[in-house]
Amino acid sequence: MEKELTAWERLKIVHNPKRPNAYDLINGVFENYYEFQGDGYFGEDKAITAGIASFQKLPVTVIANLKGKNLEENKLFNFSMAHPEGYRKALRLSKQAEKFKRPIICFIDITGAFCGVDAEKRGQGQAIAKNIMEFMNLKTPIISIITGEGGSGGALGLGVCDELAMFENAVYSVISPRGAASILWKDPKKEEEAANTMKVTAKDMLNFKVADFIIKEPAKGADKDHVLMCENVVDYLIGALKRNLQKNVAMLLESRYNKFRKIGIFGE
């Protein structure tokens, strides 16, 4: 029996530049992807791609965080750290999906939203908060898949959904391990210890009822042609869409509300 990987070992797997990024998954899972650009207010954000596509002949809207496979691509995609324009673009496409009754599929892979001064001036926090509020009430199914990292509010901007799935080696956390180590121990070099303490793995999220499904990966998450990972996504989406498309709007919204109300422990 293989030894269970630690959170740190899984984090190193998702940082592998050969790991499929959003474009790999989109091209392997959907057909006829047509990308839209711009938020309708300020400009385009390359850190998030959004458009329409066909899944098993069903029209869908696809929204995804983008990571590059080399330095130049990462610079182009701002290392997946989205600006407010990216979240507003995502909301624009989501409202369009609601209008035309298209399910929304989100691929999440982000360390956190960009925290630069200009992003804050243009309403970074407000853009994320508005997405969380609006996604909760969208009258169409939303399926989100964390493919690598789901970091902080940056992930929550695409993470309000009817079903949340995670790749087997993906992680989901309120802060990066390096950030947590910097706060807790004043030493970012303790990020491995932080990662293994924070309970951020897909298995942890399933136990906490934050995630609903785990999507299997090839051994060590390294499949050069990415075919198996795409096939596993297709298998999951077929079931997820069937489960959620059969719900009427009232049932869909009530289930989504209850999904988030049951997360966490609180006392009065």
C-alpha positions in Angstrom: 0.0 0.0 0.0 1.4 3.4 -1.1 2.2 5.9 1.6 -0.2 8.8 1.8 1.3 12.0 0.4 1.6 15.0 2.7 0.1 18.3 1.9 3.6 19.7 1.1 4.3 16.8 -1.3 0.9 17.4 -3.0 1.7 21.1 -3.2 5.0 20.4 -5.0 3.0 18.2 -7.5 0.6 21.0 -8.3 3.6 23.4 -8.8 5.0 21.1 -11.5 5.2 23.2 -14.7 4.2 20.1 -16.7 0.9 19.9 -14.9 -2.1 20.8 -17.2 -3.2 24.3 -17.0 -6.7 25.7 -17.8 -6.1 25.8 -21.5 -5.0 22.1 -21.5 -8.1 21.1 -19.6 -10.5 23.3 -21.7 -9.1 21.9 -24.9 -9.2 18.3 -23.6 -12.7 18.5 -22.0 -14.7 20.9 -24.2 -15.3 21.6 -27.9 -15.5 24.9 -29.7 -14.2 27.1 -26.9 -14.8 30.7 -27.8 -13.1 33.1 -25.5 -14.5 36.5 -24.4 -12.4 39.4 -23.2 -12.8 42.5 -21.1 -15.0 43.3 -18.1 -17.0 46.1 -19.8 -15.6 48.7 -17.4 -11.8 49.0 -17.5 -10.0 46.3 -19.5 -8.9 42.7 -19.9 -7.3 40.5 -17.3 -5.2 37.6 -18.7 -5.2 35.8 -15.4 -8.8 34.6 -16.0 -10.1 33.1 -19.2 -13.8 33.0 -19.8 -15.9 32.0 -22.7 -18.5 29.6 -24.1 -18.0 26.0 -25.3 -19.8 22.7 -25.9 -19.7 19.8 -23.5 -21.1 16.5 -24.8 -23.2 18.8 -27.2 -24.4 20.9 -24.2 -23.7 24.6 -24.4 -21.8 25.7 -21.3 -19.9 28.8 -20.0 -16.3 28.1 -18.9 -14.3 30.3 -16.5 -10.8 29.5 -15.4 -7.7 30.8 -13.7 -4.6 30.7 -15.9 -1.1 29.6 -14.9 1.8 29.5 -17.3 4.3 26.8 -18.0 7.3 29.1 -18.2 8.3 32.5 -16.9 7.0 34.4 -20.0 3.6 32.8 -19.7 3.4 33.3 -16.0 4.2 37.0 -16.5 1.5 37.2 -19.1 -1.1 35.6 -16.7 0.3 37.5 -13.7 1.1 34.2 -12.1 -2.7 33.5 -12.0 -3.3 36.4 -9.6 -6.4 37.9 -10.9 -7.3 41.7 -11.0 -10.8 43.0 -10.3 -11.3 43.1 -14.1 -10.9 39.3 -14.1 -13.7 38.9 -11.5 -15.9 41.3 -13.3 -15.3 39.5 -16.6 -16.3 36.2 -14.9 -19.4 37.8 -13.5 -20.3 39.3 -16.9 -20.0 35.8 -18.5 -21.9 34.2 -15.7 -24.9 36.6 -16.0 -24.9 35.8 -19.7 -24.9 32.1 -18.9 -27.9 32.7 -16.6 -29.7 34.5 -19.3 -29.2 31.7 -21.9 -29.6 28.9 -19.3 -26.1 27.6 -19.8 -24.4 25.7 -16.9 -21.2 27.4 -15.6 -18.0 25.4 -15.2 -15.1 27.0 -13.2 -11.5 25.8 -13.0 -9.8 27.2 -10.0 -6.0 27.4 -9.7 -4.9 30.6 -7.9 -2.6 31.4 -5.0 -4.6 34.5 -4.3 -6.0 37.6 -5.9 -3.5 40.3 -6.9 -3.0 42.7 -4.0 -1.3 45.5 -5.9 -2.1 49.1 -5.2 -3.8 49.7 -8.6 -5.9 46.5 -8.2 -7.1 47.8 -4.8 -7.8 51.2 -6.2 -10.0 49.6 -8.9 -12.0 47.7 -6.2 -10.4 44.3 -5.8 -12.2 43.4 -2.6 -15.5 44.7 -3.9 -15.2 42.7 -7.1 -14.6 39.5 -5.2 -17.4 40.2 -2.7 -19.8 41.0 -5.5 -19.0 37.7 -7.2 -19.6 35.8 -4.0 -23.0 37.5 -3.6 -24.1 37.2 -7.2 -22.9 33.6 -7.8 -25.1 32.6 -4.8 -28.2 33.7 -6.6 -27.4 32.7 -10.3 -30.3 30.7 -11.7 -28.2 28.2 -13.5 -26.0 25.3 -12.2 -22.4 26.1 -11.2 -19.7 23.4 -11.0 -16.3 24.4 -9.7 -13.2 22.3 -9.8 -10.0 23.2 -8.0 -7.3 21.9 -10.3 -4.2 23.1 -8.3 -4.3 25.7 -5.7 -7.4 27.4 -4.2 -6.0 30.3 -2.4 -8.0 32.7 -0.1 -10.6 35.2 -1.5 -9.1 34.8 -4.9 -10.5 31.3 -5.1 -13.8 32.3 -3.5 -14.5 34.6 -6.4 -15.1 31.5 -8.5 -15.8 29.1 -5.7 -19.5 29.7 -4.9 -21.1 26.7 -6.6 -23.6 23.8 -6.5 -20.8 21.3 -6.4 -17.1 21.7 -5.6 -14.7 19.1 -6.8 -10.9 18.9 -6.3 -8.2 17.1 -8.1 -6.6 14.5 -5.9 -3.5 16.6 -5.3 -5.1 20.0 -5.2 -5.2 22.2 -2.1 -7.7 24.8 -0.7 -6.7 27.2 2.0 -7.5 30.6 3.5 -3.8 31.6 3.1 -0.7 30.1 1.4 1.6 28.0 3.6 4.3 30.6 3.2 2.0 33.3 4.3 0.8 31.3 7.2 4.4 30.5 8.3 5.3 34.2 8.0 2.4 35.1 10.4 2.6 32.2 12.8 6.3 31.8 13.1 7.7 35.0 11.5 9.6 32.6 9.3 8.5 31.9 5.7 11.0 29.1 5.5 8.6 27.0 7.7 6.1 26.8 4.9 6.4 23.0 4.7 5.5 22.7 8.4 2.6 25.1 7.8 1.3 23.2 4.8 1.3 19.9 6.8 -0.5 21.6 9.7 -3.2 23.5 7.9 -5.3 20.6 6.7 -5.7 21.9 3.1 -5.8 18.7 1.0 -8.7 17.4 -1.1 -9.2 14.7 1.5 -9.3 17.2 4.3 -11.8 19.4 2.4 -14.0 16.3 1.7 -14.0 15.5 5.4 -14.9 19.1 6.3 -17.8 19.0 3.7 -16.2 22.0 1.9 -15.5 19.8 -1.2 -18.1 17.3 -2.6 -15.9 15.1 -4.9 -12.3 14.2 -5.4 -11.2 13.7 -9.0 -8.5 11.0 -9.4 -5.1 11.8 -10.9 -2.4 9.7 -12.6 0.4 8.6 -10.3 2.2 11.6 -8.8 -0.1 13.8 -11.0 2.3 13.7 -13.9 0.7 12.5 -17.1 2.6 14.1 -20.0 -0.3 14.2 -22.5 -2.9 15.0 -19.8 -5.4 12.7 -21.4 -6.3 10.7 -18.3 -6.8 13.9 -16.2 -9.1 15.3 -18.9 -11.0 12.0 -19.1 -11.6 12.0 -15.4 -12.9 15.6 -15.5 -15.3 14.5 -18.3 -16.6 11.6 -16.3 -17.1 13.8 -13.2 -18.9 16.6 -15.2 -21.3 14.2 -16.9 -22.5 13.1 -13.4 -22.4 16.6 -11.9 -24.4 18.2 -14.6 -27.0 15.4 -14.6 -27.4 15.9 -10.8 -27.9 19.6 -11.0 -29.7 20.1 -14.3 -32.6 18.0 -13.1 -33.3 20.5 -10.2 -35.7 23.3 -10.8 -34.4 26.8 -10.0 -36.0 27.0 -6.5 -34.4 23.7 -5.5 -31.1 24.6 -7.1 -30.8 27.9 -5.1 -32.0 26.3 -1.9 -29.4 23.5 -2.2 -26.6 26.0 -3.0 -27.6 28.0 0.1 -27.6 25.0 2.3 -24.3 23.8 1.0 -22.6 26.8 2.4 -24.7 27.1 5.5 -23.5 23.7 6.8 -19.8 24.5 6.5 -18.0 25.1 9.7 -18.7 24.9 13.4 -20.2 27.7 15.4 -21.8 28.4 18.7 -24.2 30.9 20.1 
